[in-house]
Amino acid sequence: MGTFSKSCDMTAEHIRKAMHTARGRIQGAGGAANLLGIQANTLRARMRKLGIRYGRTALRWEETPVT
């Protein structure tokens, strides 16, 4: 089960970096989904599954540190 959690952690970090690069935008030109090469709805579903907040409930992406 450790490999699964590592994979989820890596996926979550990858999504967070893409969201930071896209300045919180999920869809459209320059959006995180576009940067990751996936559909916007797929990205939202993965973010929900991983517990990554987005939209009005999220912190401002400019203020969140990226490691």
Secondary structure, DSSP 8 states (H G I E B T S, - for coil): -HHHHHHHHHHHHHHHHHHHHTTT--SSTT-HHHHHTS-HHHHHHHHHHHT---GGGS--TTTS---
